Amino acid sequence: MTAAGQRPTASAKVDRRKSRRTAHEPHAIARAAGAGTGIGPALVLAPGREKSSRLRHPWIFSGAVERVLGEPSSGDTVTVVAADGTFLARAAYSPLSQIRARVWSFDPHAMIDAAFFNRTVAHAAAARMAMLDAGHTACRILHGESDGLPGVIADRYGDVAVLQCLSAGAERWRDAIASALVTTMGVRCVYERSDADVRSLEGLPARTGPVLGTLPQDGATIVEDGIAYGVDVARGQKTGFYLDQRENRRIVRGHASGRRVLNAFCYTGGFSLAALAGGAASVLSVDSSADALSMARANLARNPSLDATRAQWQEADVFAELRRLRDAGAKFDMIVMDPPKFAPTAAHAERAARAYKDINLLAFKLLTDGGLLATFSCSGGITAELFQKIVAGAALDANVDAQIVARLSASADHPVALNFPEGDYLKGLLLRKA
Ligand code: SAH
């Protein structure tokens, strides 16, 4: 929706407001977007509200927008200009969201079209290709804002790419992104899992199903560090598998030898199988989802080299199960604690902090001296610093001394762009009980 004439141009609108605005403003806006063509729909920011755009942060909050020029629809590309008319960015408009626009490009010459998505997807994919070899057939290809594609997530599971469109702009360009995934990655199927809760904040309904190609009959299967897993692309959590923990599973595997391991919140058994591969003496895995546990059992069966007699699976609420184990006097030499997101935003931080403290306190009590605790938070509302404080409080209350052996984060295929610190959602600590 960019052609002048179809919609009131920014210049025309601004002209009508000349009395309120400085006379040079329309020219500045036109210059910002290519003089003579009209700029199409635009967001004019309030004075002083352009700071975060100048730092190249990709979100434009509703409170920063003073005026909307033209009549952009949800997902349309808009030009974002400062109060003085200076060009700031080309962004996707989202009229219902508090994040009113998400930036596609800070380049005034960028055309937001299918070729733009082809280039951006190819760029992100090229950075991931080195991670795919016989030992690994899965990785995140598109990591949203950090790959310059706000609201776009894509994970590759062998021949299948799973796409999540979480913003109005992602929704608008879904087909272009899906075909770019096929072109650049050579996958046979792009399956959509746009069913995350955050879509409702953008006024978008949930949608799932194949976008291009069809899912293989036997579903998606992957190999991670030589271990085979089935991935339930259609019904599993998120896009089907927690690829962000790949490097942390390897760390756990490296420390597992001879240890009695407890894997709390095990999902489809990622850390459990990694611990078995690392020579764990036993692995007790706990999750509240019967479906996840049945996939976990099936995953173990896919790997005959792993000793299945050392694995136990328990369907239970982790909060209750940790207490039961404590009361039964159980002890473990290594505990992995990877709960779901307790605090999606900072507003939930306080309640989440209590939950994190509770499970970590119980974990410290279940650990033997010298035992290892790999503990995680994937809550955007809990910073790494706060998480460390919560875990320190848990150790104190458990009357335990512990050291940080390593600070953990999401795998390298989940990069964090420096201009988007919000992308740093997964934090973990590998701790040794004294
Ligand atoms: N570590 C896993 C991913 C964990 S995702 C991996 O590497 O694949 C979080 C898991 O916690 C989900 O499987 C979910 O079913 C489970 N879960 C959520 N709340 C729970 C609770 N109260 N008790 C037990 N499991 C829970």
Boltz pocket constraint, residues with backbone or C-beta under 6 A from the ligand:
constraints:
  - pocket:
      binder: B
      contacts: [[A, 237], [A, 241], [A, 242], [A, 245], [A, 264], [A, 265], [A, 266], [A, 267], [A, 268], [A, 269], [A, 270], [A, 271], [A, 286], [A, 287], [A, 288], [A, 289], [A, 292], [A, 316], [A, 317], [A, 318], [A, 319], [A, 338], [A, 339], [A, 340]]
      max_distance: 6.0
